[in-house]
Amino acid sequence: QVQLVQSGSELKKPGASVKVSCKTSGYSLTSYTLSWVRQAPGQGPEWMGWINTKTGNPTYAPGFRGRFVFSLDSSVNTAYLQITNLKADDTAVYYCVRENYGPFDPWGHGTLVTVSS
Amino acid sequence: EIVLTQSPGTLSLSPGERATLSCRASQSVYRNYVAWYQQKSGQAPRLLMYAASNRATGIPDRFSGSGSGTDFSLTISRLEPEDCAVYFCHQYGNSPHTFGQGTKLEI
């Protein structure tokens, strides 16, 4: 079945970087785009942007330009989210999601990134 | 960007009752491209409805969606204890995608 398996939780200090992976299986990676979604503690989800899985071209939502980088390694069916110069308010669960012709389905299980000194 | 406002913030009902959750958009959503998700504690969201009124695969017919333009709703008939969760609406008709802040359903 379709699965998006993400890397484990991360604890980072302010100013550090983190790279979250999202390994897809059960479908052809290039048939659907992938988005990244952030959910801060007790908050609603927030769309960060998407990556074109055919070309690897990323598109970032307003508010996620500069420190956030989406990338892809098609040879291992894996997408990546890198965040540089981490700040305390980057503390959140980060989800990769398959865009199923619009709605998000399914969601990865999420990766908790905690930024604390 | 389109702002989605969900109401009520929290809804407390009993098993067997009917729940109606509201999602209001700050402007009309293209082609009524609104989805609803269920998020249980400690889990990722799960797609329930798409394009306002279409049930996702495997979702029981106790769940139904309706609405158009700026006003959308999710109805859960015959509530079961397992329906206890936070429900989010999501519009994907206009960029950027946006989500509501959620309605917590207590059973």
Boltz contact constraints between the chains, C-beta under 6 A:
constraints:
  - contact:
      token1: [A, 44]
      token2: [B, 88]
      max_distance: 6.0
  - contact:
      token1: [A, 44]
      token2: [B, 99]
      max_distance: 6.0
  - contact:
      token1: [A, 44]
      token2: [B, 101]
      max_distance: 6.0
  - contact:
      token1: [A, 44]
      token2: [B, 102]
      max_distance: 6.0
  - contact:
      token1: [A, 45]
      token2: [B, 99]
      max_distance: 6.0
  - contact:
      token1: [A, 47]
      token2: [B, 96]
      max_distance: 6.0
  - contact:
      token1: [A, 47]
      token2: [B, 97]
      max_distance: 6.0
  - contact:
      token1: [A, 61]
      token2: [B, 96]
      max_distance: 6.0
  - contact:
      token1: [A, 102]
      token2: [B, 33]
      max_distance: 6.0
  - contact:
      token1: [A, 102]
      token2: [B, 92]
      max_distance: 6.0
  - contact:
      token1: [A, 103]
      token2: [B, 35]
      max_distance: 6.0
  - contact:
      token1: [A, 103]
      token2: [B, 47]
      max_distance: 6.0
  - contact:
      token1: [A, 103]
      token2: [B, 50]
      max_distance: 6.0
  - contact:
      token1: [A, 105]
      token2: [B, 47]
      max_distance: 6.0
  - contact:
      token1: [A, 107]
      token2: [B, 44]
      max_distance: 6.0
  - contact:
      token1: [A, 107]
      token2: [B, 45]
      max_distance: 6.0
  - contact:
      token1: [A, 109]
      token2: [B, 44]
      max_distance: 6.0
  - contact:
      token1: [A, 110]
      token2: [B, 44]
      max_distance: 6.0
